[in-house]
Amino acid sequence: MATNQTVNNSPAINPLTAQMPSSDRLGRIAYVEEQGFGAAKISSLYTIRPDGNDRQLIEQLNGYIYSPAWSVDGKLLAYSKQALREQPKIYIYDRRNQSRNLVVNTNGSNLSATFSPDGQKLLYSSTVGGNADIYELHLNKGTTTQLIELPSTEVQPSYAPDGKSFVYVSDKNRAGRPRIYRYKFATNSNSQIATGGYAASPQLSPDGRRMGYLNGRQAAVMTLGSGQVINLAETGLDEPARLSPSGSYALYPMQSGQSSGQKSSSLVIRSLVGGTSYTISNKTGGLARSPVWGR
C-alpha cells in the first residue's frame, strides 16, 4: 500500500530546535516504523521535521522497508522495499511530484542505497552475484558497475561528500567481524578506517570530517582527523548514529519499551556540542528504525 498523507503530530519538547542552523531546522528526517512479526509485519516509511511536526506517511506495506537515504538536495529519497516472499528492491521517491520509481530489481538482496553528491549515481550492495558486493548505478544511463568483488561480505556503502571515495563495511579480514573501509575511485584502492573493533553502518558528515556509525553496540560519532570517538548510547537496537546536514547533531533511535514481545523505540536528537538531547516519539507505538536527516 502506498500513500502520501500528512499525519497530525504534537511536537516534542525540543530545546535544540531554535538553535539549529537552517539546514538542520528546515530539513526532514526519514525513518521506518515496524509493527508485528513475520508474515504480519507492517512497515511504514515516514518523514518528519526535526521539531516533531509535519509527520508524513510516504509508504506502507506488509513486509519490510530498509535504509532510507536522502539525496544531497533533499528532493529524492532512496530506500529498499521487501514484500512478502520477495527479495529487497530499491526505489526512489521524488518529493516534488510524489512519484516512486523502481531502480534496482536484480535477483538478489538489494540494500543500503546512497546517492552520489551530484545525485547522478547510486551506490548499493547486492547479492546478485552470490555474496554481498558493492555496485554503482548511473541513474541517467541505467548502467551498473560492480566496484568491489571479493569472497567476503561488502555492504553499507556511503559516498564521501566530494564524490571521490566512499566508506563501506567488510568482514574480509575475519568473517563475522565487520570493519569500516574507504574505497578511492581514482586508484581503485581500499584502506581500513581504524575503529578499534566491531564497526558498521558508516555515514560521513557533509564536510567529510565526522563519521556516524555503529561502534560495537553503541551509536557513535568519530572525528576522522583525530580518531576521537563520541559514544552516544547503546540503543538496544544495534542502530548507528546519523548526522544532521550541518554535522552538528546526531540522530539515532532508542528503545523505549516492550509490550507483548514487541519492542518500541523513539528518535533521539543530540547536540555534539554540550550533549543536550531531546526525543521525538513514534506514531504507532512500534519500532522506529533507520532514521536519516536530509535537507
Phi, psi and chi 1 to 4 in degrees:
 res  aa     phi    psi   chi1   chi2   chi3   chi4
   1 MET       -  132.3  178.6  174.6   70.5      -
   2 ALA  -121.3  141.4      -      -      -      -
   3 THR  -155.2  168.8 -175.4      -      -      -
   4 ASN  -142.5   58.9  -66.6   94.5      -      -
   5 GLN  -101.2  149.7   68.0 -174.6   57.9      -
   6 THR   -89.6  130.0  -61.0      -      -      -
   7 VAL  -105.7  126.7 -179.7      -      -      -
   8 ASN   -64.7  136.6  -69.1  -32.1      -      -
   9 ASN  -151.3  128.5  178.3   66.2      -      -
  10 SER   -77.9  129.3  -60.6      -      -      -
  11 PRO   -66.8  144.4   24.2  -33.2      -      -
  12 ALA   -73.9  164.7      -      -      -      -
  13 ILE   -70.8  121.2  -61.9  171.8      -      -
  14 ASN  -136.5   82.5   39.4   53.5      -      -
  15 PRO   -63.7  -14.9   23.7  -33.9      -      -
  16 LEU   -84.8  -24.2  -61.4 -176.9      -      -
  17 THR   -56.4  -47.6  -55.0      -      -      -
  18 ALA   -64.4  -23.2      -      -      -      -
  19 GLN   -88.1   -8.6  -53.8  169.8   20.2      -
  20 MET   -72.8  147.1  -71.8  179.5  178.1      -
  21 PRO   -59.5  153.5  -17.8   28.9      -      -
  22 SER   -59.3  -32.6   59.4      -      -      -
  23 SER   -61.1  -31.6   60.6      -      -      -
  24 ASP   -85.3  -50.2  -65.5  -13.7      -      -
  25 ARG   -61.5  -36.7 -172.7  176.2   65.4 -106.7
  26 LEU   -94.5    1.3  -60.0  178.0      -      -
  27 GLY   -79.9 -175.9      -      -      -      -
  28 ARG  -130.8  146.2  -65.4 -163.4   71.0   85.3
  29 ILE  -104.5  126.8  -66.7  167.1      -      -
  30 ALA  -102.9  141.4      -      -      -      -
  31 TYR  -158.0  167.9   73.0   99.7      -      -
  32 VAL  -114.5  136.9  178.1      -      -      -
  33 GLU  -113.8  136.0  -75.9 -167.9   23.2      -
  34 GLU  -120.3  140.4  -62.8  177.3   -8.6      -
  35 GLN  -136.9  143.9  -75.4 -165.8  -46.5      -
  36 GLY    86.3  179.9      -      -      -      -
  37 PHE  -135.1  154.6  -56.5   94.0      -      -
  38 GLY    53.1 -129.2      -      -      -      -
  39 ALA   -68.3  -14.3      -      -      -      -
  40 ALA   -95.8    6.0      -      -      -      -
  41 LYS   -63.7  128.7  171.9   78.5   70.5  175.9
  42 ILE  -117.0  125.0  -59.6  -65.9      -      -
  43 SER  -116.2  138.0  -64.7      -      -      -
  44 SER  -127.9  133.2  -55.1      -      -      -
  45 LEU  -101.9  119.8  176.8   61.3      -      -
  46 TYR  -118.0  158.0  -71.6  100.0      -      -
  47 THR  -123.7  153.4   68.1      -      -      -
  48 ILE  -154.6  153.3 -164.5  169.2      -      -
  49 ARG   -74.6  154.9  -66.6  -73.1 -174.6 -170.5
  50 PRO   -63.8  -17.0  -25.0   35.1      -      -
  51 ASP   -87.3    2.3   63.7    2.0      -      -
  52 GLY    90.6    0.8      -      -      -      -
  53 ASN   -92.2  166.5  -86.0  -46.7      -      -
  54 ASP    56.6   51.9 -168.7   27.7      -      -
  55 ARG   -74.5  128.1 -170.8  175.1  -12.5 -126.9
  56 GLN  -124.0  132.6  -64.1 -179.0    1.6      -
  57 LEU   -86.1  118.4  178.2   60.3      -      -
  58 ILE   -92.8  -43.2  -57.0  -58.3      -      -
  59 GLU  -158.4  148.9  178.1  136.1    8.1      -
  60 GLN  -144.7  139.7 -173.3  177.4   75.7      -
  61 LEU  -155.2  161.4   81.8  155.7      -      -
  62 ASN   -81.6   96.3 -175.8 -167.9      -      -
  63 GLY   154.8 -142.9      -      -      -      -
  64 TYR  -128.8  144.6  -65.2   83.4      -      -
  65 ILE  -123.2  133.6  -62.3  174.5      -      -
  66 TYR  -125.5  147.4  -56.5  103.6      -      -
  67 SER    47.0   62.6  -53.0      -      -      -
  68 PRO   -63.4  149.1   21.8  -30.9      -      -
  69 ALA  -148.6  129.6      -      -      -      -
  70 TRP   -85.2  149.2  -69.0  106.4      -      -
  71 SER   -71.8  162.9   59.5      -      -      -
  72 VAL   -59.5  -37.2  172.1      -      -      -
  73 ASP   -83.6   -2.0   59.8   11.5      -      -
  74 GLY    75.0   11.9      -      -      -      -
  75 LYS   -91.5  -24.1  -64.9  176.7 -179.5  178.0
  76 LEU  -121.5  145.8  -58.2  174.5      -      -
  77 LEU  -131.2  117.7 -177.8   65.9      -      -
  78 ALA   -96.9  146.1      -      -      -      -
  79 TYR  -162.1  161.7   58.9   97.6      -      -
  80 SER  -102.9  143.1  -67.1      -      -      -
  81 LYS  -130.8  131.6 -176.3  169.7   70.6  170.7
  82 GLN  -128.3  103.6 -176.9  178.5   16.8      -
  83 ALA   -76.6  164.8      -      -      -      -
  84 LEU   -58.1  137.1  -65.5  178.5      -      -
  85 ARG    62.3   23.1  -65.3  177.4  -67.0  -81.1
  86 GLU  -127.7  164.1  -65.9 -175.7    5.6      -
  87 GLN   -93.1  157.4  -66.6 -179.3  -48.9      -
  88 PRO   -63.3  133.2  -21.6   33.2      -      -
  89 LYS  -119.2  154.2  -54.3  170.9 -176.0  177.5
  90 ILE  -103.7  131.1  -63.0  174.6      -      -
  91 TYR  -120.7  157.5  -69.4   77.0      -      -
  92 ILE  -123.4  125.9  -67.3  178.0      -      -
  93 TYR  -100.6  130.0  171.5   74.1      -      -
  94 ASP  -103.3  113.0 -168.9  -32.7      -      -
  95 ARG   -64.4  -26.9  -70.7 -179.8   57.7 -157.8
  96 ARG   -68.9  -40.5  -66.0  162.2  -65.7 -171.8
  97 ASN  -121.7    9.4   55.4   23.9      -      -
  98 GLN    55.9   37.9  -61.4 -177.4   -6.2      -
  99 SER  -101.8  156.8   64.5      -      -      -
 100 ARG  -127.0  133.6  -64.7  166.9 -171.6   77.4
 101 ASN  -125.8  131.3  -66.5  -55.2      -      -
 102 LEU   -79.1  120.6  175.0   60.5      -      -
 103 VAL  -115.6  -23.3  -65.3      -      -      -
 104 VAL  -133.1  115.5 -180.0      -      -      -
 105 ASN  -136.0   42.1 -173.9   22.7      -      -
 106 THR   -80.0  164.8   61.7      -      -      -
 107 ASN   -81.8   72.6 -173.5   25.5      -      -
 108 GLY  -169.4 -178.6      -      -      -      -
 109 SER   -90.0  108.7 -177.2      -      -      -
 110 ASN  -107.4  113.0  -53.6  -63.7      -      -
 111 LEU  -140.9  167.8  -63.9  166.0      -      -
 112 SER    57.4   49.8  -57.6      -      -      -
 113 ALA   -70.6  146.0      -      -      -      -
 114 THR  -147.8  138.2  176.5      -      -      -
 115 PHE   -82.1  143.9  -74.1   96.8      -      -
 116 SER   -68.9  160.0   61.4      -      -      -
 117 PRO   -57.1  -32.3  -27.2   36.2      -      -
 118 ASP   -88.2   -1.0   61.6    7.0      -      -
 119 GLY    74.4    7.7      -      -      -      -
 120 GLN   -92.4  -15.4  -60.3  -60.3  -52.0      -
 121 LYS  -133.6  162.9  -68.2  171.3  -75.5 -174.0
 122 LEU  -136.7  123.8 -153.4   67.5      -      -
 123 LEU   -90.6  146.4  -78.5  175.3      -      -
 124 TYR  -161.8  166.8   63.9   97.5      -      -
 125 SER  -107.5  149.0   68.4      -      -      -
 126 SER  -150.7  147.4  178.6      -      -      -
 127 THR  -100.0   19.7   59.6      -      -      -
 128 VAL   -58.8  -28.0   64.0      -      -      -
 129 GLY   -93.8    2.3      -      -      -      -
 130 GLY   124.8  -80.2      -      -      -      -
 131 ASN   -92.5  169.0   58.0  -65.0      -      -
 132 ALA   -75.2  126.8      -      -      -      -
 133 ASP  -132.3  172.5  -68.7  -50.7      -      -
 134 ILE  -101.9  133.7  -54.5  -63.3      -      -
 135 TYR  -127.7  156.4  -64.2   80.0      -      -
 136 GLU  -126.7  124.5 -174.6  175.7   55.3      -
 137 LEU  -104.0  125.2  168.8   64.6      -      -
 138 HIS   -86.0  109.4  -70.0 -107.0      -      -
 139 LEU   -64.3  -40.1  -67.4  168.3      -      -
 140 ASN   -71.6  -39.1  -68.4  -25.8      -      -
 141 LYS   -84.5  -25.8  -60.3  176.5 -177.5  177.8
 142 GLY    75.1   17.5      -      -      -      -
 143 THR  -101.6  149.4   57.4      -      -      -
 144 THR  -124.4  137.7  -59.8      -      -      -
 145 THR  -121.6  132.4  -56.9      -      -      -
 146 GLN   -84.5  120.4 -175.0  172.0    2.3      -
 147 LEU   -93.5  -34.7  -62.3  178.2      -      -
 148 ILE  -130.4  128.5  -61.5  177.8      -      -
 149 GLU  -135.9  100.3 -177.3  178.6    4.6      -
 150 LEU  -134.4  159.6  -65.4  169.9      -      -
 151 PRO   -73.0   -9.5   24.1  -33.3      -      -
 152 SER   -88.8 -171.5   48.6      -      -      -
 153 THR  -103.4  121.7  -62.6      -      -      -
 154 GLU  -121.6  120.1  -79.6   67.4   47.3      -
 155 VAL  -144.6  175.6  -66.8      -      -      -
 156 GLN    56.1   53.6  -60.1  171.5  -19.9      -
 157 PRO   -74.6  154.4   31.0  -36.9      -      -
 158 SER  -154.4  122.9 -176.9      -      -      -
 159 TYR   -63.8  146.3  -78.0  100.6      -      -
 160 ALA   -73.6  154.0      -      -      -      -
 161 PRO   -64.1  -21.3   17.9  -30.4      -      -
 162 ASP   -89.9   -2.9   60.2    6.7      -      -
 163 GLY    73.2    3.6      -      -      -      -
 164 LYS   -88.5  -10.0  -64.0  179.4 -180.0 -180.0
 165 SER  -155.9  173.9   65.1      -      -      -
 166 PHE  -148.0  156.1   64.8   87.1      -      -
 167 VAL  -103.0  152.6  -69.7      -      -      -
 168 TYR  -158.6  176.4   68.1   99.1      -      -
 169 VAL  -116.6  136.8  173.3      -      -      -
 170 SER  -143.7  148.2  174.4      -      -      -
 171 ASP  -111.3   31.8   65.2   -4.9      -      -
 172 LYS   -65.9  -25.6   61.6 -176.1  176.6 -178.2
 173 ASN   -79.8  -32.1  -76.4  -19.8      -      -
 174 ARG  -159.1  121.9 -174.2  175.0  176.6 -177.5
 175 ALA   -57.7  133.4      -      -      -      -
 176 GLY    81.1    1.3      -      -      -      -
 177 ARG  -120.6   81.5  -63.9  -67.0 -177.3   91.5
 178 PRO   -68.8  145.8   25.4  -34.0      -      -
 179 ARG  -133.4  164.3  -61.6  -70.0 -170.9  -89.2
 180 ILE  -102.4  135.3  -63.3  173.4      -      -
 181 TYR  -128.2  161.1  -65.4   81.4      -      -
 182 ARG  -119.0  129.9 -173.9 -171.3  -69.0  -93.4
 183 TYR  -106.0  127.9  174.7   94.4      -      -
 184 LYS  -103.3  124.1  -66.7 -176.7  179.1  179.8
 185 PHE   -64.4  -38.2  -73.9   99.9      -      -
 186 ALA   -63.4  -34.6      -      -      -      -
 187 THR  -114.5   -2.5   57.8      -      -      -
 188 ASN    52.8   37.6  -63.9  -36.4      -      -
 189 SER  -113.0  157.1   60.8      -      -      -
 190 ASN  -123.8  142.3  -61.2  -87.5      -      -
 191 SER  -140.7  143.3   58.0      -      -      -
 192 GLN   -81.4  139.5 -174.0  175.5  -18.6      -
 193 ILE   -91.6  123.9  -64.8  175.9      -      -
 194 ALA   -70.1  112.1      -      -      -      -
 195 THR  -119.9  -11.0   53.6      -      -      -
 196 GLY    84.9    3.1      -      -      -      -
 197 GLY   167.1 -157.6      -      -      -      -
 198 TYR   -53.5  126.3 -178.3  107.3      -      -
 199 ALA  -149.5  140.2      -      -      -      -
 200 ALA  -155.5  171.8      -      -      -      -
 201 SER    54.5   57.1  -58.9      -      -      -
 202 PRO   -78.7  148.3   31.8  -36.3      -      -
 203 GLN  -145.8  128.3  179.0 -145.7   35.7      -
 204 LEU   -87.7  147.2  -62.0  175.7      -      -
 205 SER   -70.8  160.5   60.8      -      -      -
 206 PRO   -58.1  -25.2  -29.6   38.0      -      -
 207 ASP   -93.5   -0.8   62.1    8.9      -      -
 208 GLY    76.1    4.9      -      -      -      -
 209 ARG   -89.5  -25.1  -64.1  179.4  179.7  177.6
 210 ARG  -121.8  159.1  -74.9  173.2  163.2  163.5
 211 MET  -135.0  121.6  179.6  178.5   71.4      -
 212 GLY   -85.9  140.4      -      -      -      -
 213 TYR  -165.0  179.8   69.8  110.8      -      -
 214 LEU  -102.7  114.8  179.0   64.5      -      -
 215 ASN  -105.3   96.2 -177.7   26.6      -      -
 216 GLY    67.4 -112.4      -      -      -      -
 217 ARG  -112.6   12.3  -54.0 -162.5   71.6  173.6
 218 GLN  -103.3  134.3  -61.4  -92.9  -11.6      -
 219 ALA   -69.7  126.2      -      -      -      -
 220 ALA  -142.8  161.0      -      -      -      -
 221 VAL  -131.9  130.3  174.5      -      -      -
 222 MET  -112.3  136.6  173.9 -174.8  -75.7      -
 223 THR   -86.5  113.8  -59.6      -      -      -
 224 LEU   -67.0  -35.6  -67.1  173.4      -      -
 225 GLY   -63.6  -39.5      -      -      -      -
 226 SER  -102.8  -17.6   64.8      -      -      -
 227 GLY    79.2    5.2      -      -      -      -
 228 GLN   -67.7  133.9  179.0 -175.4   10.1      -
 229 VAL  -117.0  132.2  174.8      -      -      -
 230 ILE  -106.0  110.3  -57.4  173.2      -      -
 231 ASN   -84.8  115.2  -75.3  -44.5      -      -
 232 LEU   -86.2  -45.6  -60.2  166.9      -      -
 233 ALA  -172.5  149.3      -      -      -      -
 234 GLU   -88.9  107.4 -173.8  169.5  -36.6      -
 235 THR   -77.0  -15.5   65.6      -      -      -
 236 GLY    81.4   -0.5      -      -      -      -
 237 LEU  -128.1   -0.5  -55.9  167.1      -      -
 238 ASP    53.6   48.2  -70.6  -18.8      -      -
 239 GLU  -107.4  143.9  -71.4  -96.3   -8.1      -
 240 PRO   -82.0  170.5   33.5  -38.2      -      -
 241 ALA   -84.9  146.2      -      -      -      -
 242 ARG  -123.5  145.7  -70.6  -66.8  178.5 -111.7
 243 LEU   -99.0  148.6  -64.8  162.6      -      -
 244 SER   -72.5  166.1   68.8      -      -      -
 245 PRO   -55.3  -33.4  -31.3   38.6      -      -
 246 SER   -81.4  -15.5   74.2      -      -      -
 247 GLY    80.2    6.6      -      -      -      -
 248 SER   -94.3  -12.0  -59.9      -      -      -
 249 TYR  -131.1  149.1  -60.6   86.7      -      -
 250 ALA  -112.1  148.7      -      -      -      -
 251 LEU  -129.8  133.2  166.9   69.9      -      -
 252 TYR  -159.5  154.6   51.0   92.9      -      -
 253 PRO   -85.3  152.2   30.4  -30.9      -      -
 254 MET  -134.4  128.1  174.4   68.9   73.3      -
 255 GLN   -60.8  131.6 -175.3  176.0  -17.7      -
 256 SER  -118.3   -5.2   52.9      -      -      -
 257 GLY   170.7 -178.1      -      -      -      -
 258 GLN  -156.6  133.8 -174.5  166.6  -25.0      -
 259 SER  -141.9  127.8  176.9      -      -      -
 260 SER    53.3   38.3  -58.3      -      -      -
 261 GLY    82.0   -4.6      -      -      -      -
 262 GLN   -98.3  117.7  171.7   75.2   62.2      -
 263 LYS   -72.2  152.4  -69.1 -179.3  179.9  179.5
 264 SER  -127.5  154.4   62.3      -      -      -
 265 SER  -151.9  160.1   58.3      -      -      -
 266 SER  -125.3  170.4  -59.3      -      -      -
 267 LEU   -96.8  135.3  -55.1 -178.7      -      -
 268 VAL  -114.1  131.6  175.2      -      -      -
 269 ILE  -113.1  128.4  -66.8  178.0      -      -
 270 ARG  -132.7  134.2  178.9  170.7  170.7  177.3
 271 SER   -73.3  135.4  170.9      -      -      -
 272 LEU   -82.9   -4.5  -65.1  176.9      -      -
 273 VAL  -116.2  104.1  179.0      -      -      -
 274 GLY   100.7  -26.8      -      -      -      -
 275 GLY    81.3    5.4      -      -      -      -
 276 THR   -62.6  141.9  -52.5      -      -      -
 277 SER  -141.6  163.4   65.2      -      -      -
 278 TYR  -149.0  167.2   66.9   91.6      -      -
 279 THR  -120.3  139.8  -61.2      -      -      -
 280 ILE  -110.5  120.1  -60.2  174.7      -      -
 281 SER   -72.2  153.0  -62.1      -      -      -
 282 ASN   -77.7  177.8   63.2   31.2      -      -
 283 LYS   -89.0  -41.5  171.7   61.5 -178.8  173.7
 284 THR  -104.1   -7.5   64.0      -      -      -
 285 GLY    83.7    5.9      -      -      -      -
 286 GLY   -91.0 -148.2      -      -      -      -
 287 LEU  -102.4  114.0 -167.2   63.9      -      -
 288 ALA   -85.9  130.4      -      -      -      -
 289 ARG  -139.6  161.8  -54.6 -156.4   73.6  139.9
 290 SER    52.5   46.8  -56.3      -      -      -
 291 PRO   -72.4  147.1   29.8  -35.7      -      -
 292 VAL  -146.5  140.2   61.2      -      -      -
 293 TRP  -108.9  119.6 -163.1  -26.5      -      -
 294 GLY  -118.3  173.8      -      -      -      -
 295 ARG   -76.0      -  -67.5 -177.8 -178.9  -87.2
